[in-house]
Amino acid sequence: MRWLTRRGAAAALAIGLATVWGFGWRGLFLLLAFFVSSNLLTTAAKGGEGRNERQVLANGGAAALAALAGSWAAFAGSIAAATADTWATEIGRHSRTAPRLITNGRPVPAGTDGGITLLGTVGGFAGAGFIAGLALMVEPRVAVAVGAAGVFGLLLDSFLGATLQGVRAWLDNDFVNLAATASGAVVAAVAWQLCCSSR
């Protein structure tokens, strides 16, 4: 079972070091929760294809920057978005119904960018909730912001997949994933500032 290519492993190590620098074992625990759970799902669905460095950075780069900046909400929000998207994709593969395009609801073939299923969406929500629950270990009040960020990132990923992905060569799945995880960081940080940080 190979989860990472060599360059992917190097990128993961860099993200792990940034996480440890910012939040110590607590941040590393949250990062590993995403990595292990997502890769177990991916291995079961695809047979263990190794993630390359672009995929690793797309899913964990925003979280690493948030860790270096010392924002737990942004870090956990980014991880929640990455987890939600990965769980939705891998769990949604088992759906017996055809996916529908998020923009207009039309049925599309399995694997179409921007296509969603009820099973996959529920799986994505579960992934966001999973990370939000684990984020409680550092700051109990951050859970709602993190969960919301994960769901937002999941929906944005599907929307960008349906509207922008493939329009240009660089607008690929890795770009969409990076946009989704970065948005998760921003949403969680803003929600935390507006609702919880002053309490």
C-alpha positions, 0 to 999 in steps of 0.5 A: 500500500503506497499512499505517497510518491517520494515528492509527495512524502517530502511535501507531506513532511514539510506540512507536518513540520509547519504544523508541529511548529505552529501547534505541536502534537495537537495540530499533528494529531488533527493533520494525521486524522485527515491523512489517515482517514482520507488515504484509507478511503482512497486506498479502498476505492483506487487500490492505493495510488500514491499522492504526488506533491501537488496533491499534497500541497493542494490539500495541506498547503493552506493548513500549513500556512495557517499553522505558521500564522498561529490560527487554530481556526483557520488551520482546522477549517482548512483541514475540515474542507480537505477532509470533507471533499475527500470523504465526499469523493471516495464515499460517493463512489459507492452511490447507486444513483447517478451524480447530478451537476451541482449547478443545474441538477442534471444527471451526469456520468460518475466522475464528472467534475462538479457532480454530486450524490446524496451519499457523497454529500452526506459523507462530506458533511460527516468528514467536516463534522469529524474534524470539527469534533477533533478540533474541540481538543484545543478550543471548544468554541471553534467547532461550529466555525470549523464544521461550517468551513468544511461544508463551505469548502466542500460545496465550493470545490464542487461548484468550481469543478462544475464551472472552472475546472478544465477551462484552462490547463492550470485550472485543474483538480489540484487548483480547485482543491487548493481554492477549497481548502484556502476558503475553508481556512478563511471562512473558519477564521472569519467566523471565529473572529465574528462569533467567538473570539471576543467571548 
